[in-house]
Amino acid sequence: MESDRSVYYTFKYLPIGGGLMFILFPVLAHVYPDDFIFNGQPGAPDLWTTAIFILVGLLLGMIPFLYMDKLVIVEISNQNIKIKKGKQVLVVNWLDVEKVAILPAIFPPLYKLQLKAYKGSGDGTLLRSLHF
C-alpha cells in the first residue's frame, strides 16, 4: 500500500498557489482598475488593502517551507516501509519504528513516523533526520 500522491502534492503546492492568488488580485486590480470591485466601489484598492493582501499572500506562500522537507511518499508492506523522497528510497524494517501517529482532521489520513535509529538527531522525527 502506498500513500496518496494527491494529498502529498496538495499539501506541498496548494498554499503556494493560494498565496500567489492573494498577491495577484490586488496587483491586477491596479493594472485593470475598471474590472475589479473593492468595498462596493469599482476601481483599484487603496494602499492598505493592497499591502494586507500581499502580506497575507506572502505568509500563506511561506507556510509549506515549514514542513516541505518532512513530506515523503511511503509504501508499506508486511515487513518493510519504503520511504520515497524524490529519487531517493530508504527501506526500513517495522521493528525500527518507535511510534506512528495519525494527524487528525485530514482525509485520506496523514501519519507521523518516528524511528528508533534516528531518535538522537533533531526532534526525533524521521524526516528531519534523513538529510535527503
Sine and cosine of phi, psi and omega as CSV:
sin_phi,cos_phi,sin_psi,cos_psi,sin_omega,cos_omega
0.00,0.00,0.73,-0.69,-0.03,-1.00
-0.89,-0.45,0.53,-0.84,0.00,-1.00
-0.92,0.40,0.40,-0.91,-0.09,-1.00
-0.96,0.27,0.85,-0.53,-0.03,-1.00
-0.95,0.30,-0.47,0.88,-0.01,-1.00
-0.91,0.41,-0.63,0.77,0.06,-1.00
-0.93,0.38,-0.63,0.77,0.02,-1.00
-0.85,0.53,-0.78,0.63,-0.03,-1.00
-0.95,0.30,-0.51,0.86,0.05,-1.00
-0.90,0.44,-0.75,0.66,0.00,-1.00
-0.94,0.35,-0.41,0.91,-0.02,-1.00
-0.99,0.16,-0.63,0.77,-0.16,-0.99
-0.89,-0.45,-0.32,0.95,-0.05,-1.00
-0.88,0.47,-0.71,0.70,0.04,-1.00
-0.89,0.46,-0.54,0.84,0.04,-1.00
-0.92,0.39,-0.69,0.72,0.04,-1.00
-0.90,0.44,-0.65,0.76,0.05,-1.00
-0.90,0.44,-0.63,0.77,0.04,-1.00
-0.91,0.42,-0.63,0.78,0.06,-1.00
-0.90,0.43,-0.59,0.80,0.04,-1.00
-0.90,0.44,-0.68,0.73,0.03,-1.00
-0.89,0.45,-0.53,0.85,0.01,-1.00
-0.98,0.19,-0.64,0.77,-0.09,-1.00
-0.95,0.31,-0.59,0.81,-0.05,-1.00
-0.85,0.53,-0.78,0.62,0.01,-1.00
-0.94,0.35,-0.51,0.86,0.03,-1.00
-0.92,0.40,-0.71,0.70,0.05,-1.00
-0.91,0.42,-0.52,0.86,0.04,-1.00
-0.92,0.40,-0.51,0.86,0.07,-1.00
-0.97,0.22,-0.52,0.86,0.01,-1.00
-0.97,0.24,-0.67,0.74,0.01,-1.00
-0.85,-0.52,0.96,0.27,-0.14,-0.99
-0.92,0.38,-0.41,0.91,-0.03,-1.00
-0.97,0.23,-0.27,0.96,-0.06,-1.00
-1.00,-0.07,-0.06,1.00,-0.06,-1.00
-0.85,-0.52,0.52,-0.86,0.03,-1.00
-0.83,-0.56,0.84,-0.54,0.09,-1.00
-0.83,-0.56,0.76,-0.65,-0.01,-1.00
0.83,0.56,0.57,0.82,0.04,-1.00
0.98,0.20,0.04,1.00,-0.03,-1.00
-0.90,-0.43,0.75,-0.66,0.10,-1.00
-0.94,0.33,0.56,-0.83,0.02,-1.00
0.79,-0.62,0.03,-1.00,-0.03,-1.00
-0.96,0.29,0.49,-0.87,0.05,-1.00
-0.95,0.31,0.32,-0.95,0.05,-1.00
-0.96,0.29,0.08,-1.00,-0.10,-0.99
-0.89,0.45,-0.65,0.76,-0.03,-1.00
-0.93,0.38,-0.64,0.77,0.05,-1.00
-0.90,0.44,-0.68,0.73,0.04,-1.00
-0.89,0.46,-0.69,0.73,0.00,-1.00
-0.90,0.43,-0.65,0.76,0.00,-1.00
-0.91,0.40,-0.69,0.72,0.03,-1.00
-0.88,0.48,-0.68,0.73,-0.02,-1.00
-0.92,0.38,-0.65,0.76,0.04,-1.00
-0.91,0.42,-0.67,0.74,0.05,-1.00
-0.89,0.45,-0.66,0.76,0.04,-1.00
-0.89,0.46,-0.66,0.75,0.03,-1.00
-0.91,0.41,-0.69,0.72,0.02,-1.00
-0.90,0.43,-0.69,0.73,0.02,-1.00
-0.91,0.42,-0.62,0.79,0.02,-1.00
-0.95,0.32,-0.37,0.93,-0.01,-1.00
-1.00,0.00,-0.22,0.97,-0.03,-1.00
-0.84,0.54,-0.71,0.70,-0.04,-1.00
-0.89,0.46,-0.38,0.92,0.00,-1.00
-0.94,0.34,-0.25,0.97,0.08,-1.00
-0.96,0.28,-0.51,0.86,-0.09,-1.00
-0.78,-0.62,0.04,1.00,-0.09,-1.00
-0.88,0.48,-0.58,0.81,0.00,-1.00
-0.96,0.28,-0.20,0.98,0.00,-1.00
-1.00,-0.08,-0.24,0.97,-0.03,-1.00
-0.99,0.16,0.80,-0.60,0.07,-1.00
-0.62,-0.78,0.25,-0.97,0.11,-0.99
-0.98,-0.20,0.75,-0.67,-0.09,-1.00
-0.88,-0.48,0.72,-0.69,0.10,-0.99
-0.92,-0.40,0.84,-0.55,-0.08,-1.00
-0.96,-0.29,0.75,-0.66,0.13,-0.99
-0.82,-0.57,-0.12,-0.99,-0.05,-1.00
-0.92,0.39,-0.63,0.78,-0.08,-1.00
-0.95,-0.32,-0.43,0.90,-0.14,-0.99
-0.76,-0.64,0.30,-0.95,0.14,-0.99
-0.84,-0.54,0.81,-0.59,0.09,-1.00
-0.98,-0.20,0.85,-0.53,0.01,-1.00
-0.96,-0.29,0.87,-0.49,-0.08,-1.00
-0.91,-0.41,0.80,-0.60,0.11,-0.99
-0.68,-0.73,0.96,-0.28,-0.09,-1.00
0.92,0.38,-0.81,-0.59,0.01,-1.00
-1.00,-0.03,-0.16,0.99,-0.06,-1.00
-1.00,0.04,0.63,-0.78,0.01,-1.00
-0.76,-0.65,0.76,-0.65,0.07,-1.00
-0.89,-0.45,0.81,-0.58,0.03,-1.00
-0.98,-0.21,0.82,-0.57,-0.06,-1.00
-0.81,-0.58,0.65,-0.76,0.06,-1.00
-0.98,0.18,0.51,-0.86,0.01,-1.00
-0.89,0.46,-0.43,0.90,0.01,-1.00
-0.93,0.36,-0.34,0.94,0.02,-1.00
-1.00,0.06,-0.05,1.00,0.00,-1.00
-1.00,0.09,0.83,-0.56,0.03,-1.00
-1.00,-0.02,-0.66,0.75,-0.09,-1.00
-0.49,-0.87,0.65,-0.76,0.13,-0.99
-0.80,-0.60,0.82,-0.58,-0.01,-1.00
-0.79,-0.62,0.62,-0.79,0.03,-1.00
-1.00,-0.03,0.63,-0.78,0.09,-1.00
-1.00,0.02,0.87,-0.50,-0.11,-0.99
-0.95,0.32,0.37,-0.93,0.13,-0.99
0.93,0.36,0.33,0.94,0.04,-1.00
-0.82,-0.58,0.79,-0.61,0.04,-1.00
-0.77,-0.63,0.72,-0.70,-0.11,0.99
-0.88,0.47,0.44,-0.90,-0.17,-0.99
-0.90,0.43,0.56,-0.83,0.14,-0.99
-0.94,-0.33,0.55,-0.83,-0.07,-1.00
-0.83,-0.56,0.49,-0.87,0.13,-0.99
-0.95,-0.30,0.78,-0.63,-0.11,-0.99
-0.89,-0.45,0.74,-0.67,0.04,-1.00
-0.80,-0.59,0.76,-0.64,-0.03,-1.00
-0.96,-0.27,0.50,-0.87,0.03,-1.00
-0.92,0.40,-0.66,0.75,-0.10,-1.00
-0.93,0.37,-0.37,0.93,-0.08,-1.00
-0.96,-0.29,0.24,0.97,-0.11,-0.99
-0.92,0.39,-0.48,0.88,-0.10,-1.00
-0.96,0.26,-0.24,0.97,-0.10,-1.00
-0.96,-0.28,0.70,-0.72,0.08,-1.00
0.88,0.47,-0.72,-0.69,-0.01,-1.00
-1.00,-0.06,0.13,0.99,0.07,-1.00
1.00,-0.04,-0.11,0.99,0.01,-1.00
-0.99,0.17,0.51,-0.86,-0.07,-1.00
-0.87,0.50,-0.75,0.66,-0.20,-0.98
-0.95,0.31,-0.46,0.89,0.06,-1.00
-0.97,0.24,-0.43,0.90,-0.11,-0.99
-1.00,-0.10,-0.13,0.99,-0.05,-1.00
-0.98,0.21,-0.45,0.90,-0.01,-1.00
0.82,0.58,0.82,0.57,0.03,-1.00
-0.92,0.39,0.00,0.00,0.00,0.00
